[in-house]
C-alpha cells in the first residue's frame, strides 16, 4: 500500500469557487465528500496514511494520522476488517448473509442473527416508528424491483403499487430464541434492506477499531457516510467539503468537524433517467417509488454515523421544517447542515 501525503500529492479541487485558500484537500474521491486540513509549516513529524478498499457497496476510504506508518497500516487493517464484518452480515445482496437468510425466510420461521445485526434492525425499526414509516428497513423488494443501477425505464406500475403504503416494518419482529437474537418477517412481501443505516454502523465500528489501536486522528468515509476522528495532522478540525449534486467538481458548502459524523443522501449517485425524469434509489415507502423532492441532497451531522446515516435517509425529501422536528424527537443533537 502507498502512503500519500496530501500536501505533496493532492491538488486542490479546481473551479469550486468555495475552497478555502489556506487549506489543501485530502482526495477522498468516492461519494459526497472531500476533506481539508491546514498545511504544516516546517518539519512534519506526523504522517497521513491512507487506504482505499471495496466495502459496504462502495469504495471505503480511510485516513490515519500517525508517526509510524507501519503501525498505522495495522490500525487500518483492523478498521477495514470491522467494516467488512458488518457488510458480510448485513448485505441484502448475498443469500448467505444474515439479512439474506432472514429475507429468504419471510413469512415463515425466525432466523438467528448476531447481536450486531439485531441492534441495527432494532434501531432501524425505531426510526421507522418515529417517522411514521418515512424510513422503512423492510422495503427491500421495492428496492430490488426498481434496481436503479441497472434499469433504463420504470418497472410495471401494478408491481410498484402492490408494494406501496404497506407499513411492512410493523411485521418485522426481533426476539430471542435460546438466548440468541432472532429476526422474523411476518409478511412474505417484506425484505430487509439496511442500506440506509448499516453503512453508518459499519463506519462507527471501523472508528471503534481505530480507537482500540490508539488512533486519535483519522477519517472513515464510505460513500456518503463519514466520521471525522479527532483532529487533522495539523491539530485543526477536519474540514469536510460537501459536493454540489449539480456539479460534483464543485462544493456546495463546507463543515468543520471533530469527533462527529456527517452523512449525505442525494439523488445523484444512483439513478437513471427516463421520459425527462430522474429516478433515484431513495424510495418513498408510501409510493414504493423514488421520493419526489425539490432538493437533490440533504446532509446531517450527528455524534455517530449510524444516526447520521438513518437521519439523512429519513429526512431526504420531507422538507427542512419537518426534518428538523423529526430529528429533535428521534436524535437530539443531530442537525441538518
FENSUL-V73412 format. One record per residue. N is the residue number from 1. SS is DSSP state (H for helix, E for strand, - for the rest). Layout:
BEGIN
N;SS / N;SS
END
This chain:
BEGIN
1;- / 2;- / 3;- / 4;- / 5;- / 6;H / 7;H / 8;H / 9;H / 10;- / 11;- / 12;- / 13;- / 14;- / 15;- / 16;- / 17;- / 18;- / 19;- / 20;- / 21;- / 22;- / 23;E / 24;E / 25;E / 26;E / 27;- / 28;- / 29;- / 30;- / 31;- / 32;- / 33;E / 34;E / 35;E / 36;E / 37;E / 38;E / 39;- / 40;- / 41;- / 42;- / 43;- / 44;- / 45;- / 46;- / 47;E / 48;E / 49;E / 50;E / 51;E / 52;E / 53;E / 54;E / 55;E / 56;- / 57;- / 58;E / 59;E / 60;E / 61;E / 62;E / 63;E / 64;E / 65;E / 66;E / 67;- / 68;- / 69;H / 70;H / 71;H / 72;H / 73;H / 74;H / 75;H / 76;H / 77;H / 78;H / 79;H / 80;H / 81;H / 82;H / 83;H / 84;H / 85;H / 86;H / 87;H / 88;H / 89;H / 90;H / 91;- / 92;- / 93;- / 94;- / 95;- / 96;- / 97;- / 98;H / 99;H / 100;H / 101;H / 102;H / 103;H / 104;H / 105;- / 106;- / 107;- / 108;- / 109;- / 110;- / 111;E / 112;E / 113;- / 114;- / 115;H / 116;H / 117;H / 118;H / 119;H / 120;H / 121;H / 122;H / 123;H / 124;H / 125;H / 126;H / 127;H / 128;H / 129;H / 130;H / 131;- / 132;- / 133;- / 134;- / 135;- / 136;- / 137;- / 138;- / 139;E / 140;H / 141;H / 142;H / 143;H / 144;H / 145;H / 146;H / 147;- / 148;- / 149;- / 150;- / 151;- / 152;- / 153;- / 154;- / 155;- / 156;- / 157;H / 158;H / 159;H / 160;H / 161;H / 162;H / 163;- / 164;- / 165;- / 166;- / 167;- / 168;H / 169;H / 170;H / 171;H / 172;E / 173;E / 174;E / 175;E / 176;E / 177;E / 178;- / 179;- / 180;E / 181;E / 182;E / 183;E / 184;E / 185;E / 186;- / 187;- / 188;- / 189;- / 190;- / 191;E / 192;- / 193;- / 194;- / 195;- / 196;- / 197;- / 198;H / 199;H / 200;H / 201;H / 202;H / 203;H / 204;H / 205;H / 206;H / 207;H / 208;H / 209;H / 210;H / 211;H / 212;H / 213;- / 214;- / 215;- / 216;- / 217;E / 218;E / 219;E / 220;E / 221;E / 222;E / 223;- / 224;- / 225;E / 226;E / 227;E / 228;E / 229;E / 230;E / 231;- / 232;- / 233;- / 234;- / 235;- / 236;- / 237;- / 238;E / 239;E / 240;E / 241;E / 242;E / 243;E / 244;E / 245;- / 246;- / 247;E / 248;E / 249;E / 250;E / 251;E / 252;E / 253;E / 254;E / 255;E / 256;E / 257;E / 258;- / 259;- / 260;E / 261;E / 262;E / 263;E / 264;E / 265;E / 266;E / 267;- / 268;- / 269;- / 270;- / 271;E / 272;E / 273;E / 274;E / 275;- / 276;- / 277;E / 278;E / 279;E / 280;E / 281;- / 282;- / 283;E / 284;E / 285;- / 286;- / 287;- / 288;- / 289;E / 290;E / 291;- / 292;- / 293;- / 294;- / 295;- / 296;- / 297;E / 298;E / 299;E / 300;E / 301;E / 302;E / 303;- / 304;- / 305;H / 306;H / 307;H / 308;H / 309;H / 310;H / 311;H / 312;H / 313;H / 314;H / 315;H / 316;- / 317;- / 318;- / 319;- / 320;H / 321;H / 322;H / 323;H / 324;H / 325;H / 326;H / 327;H / 328;H / 329;H / 330;H / 331;- / 332;- / 333;- / 334;- / 335;E / 336;E / 337;-
END
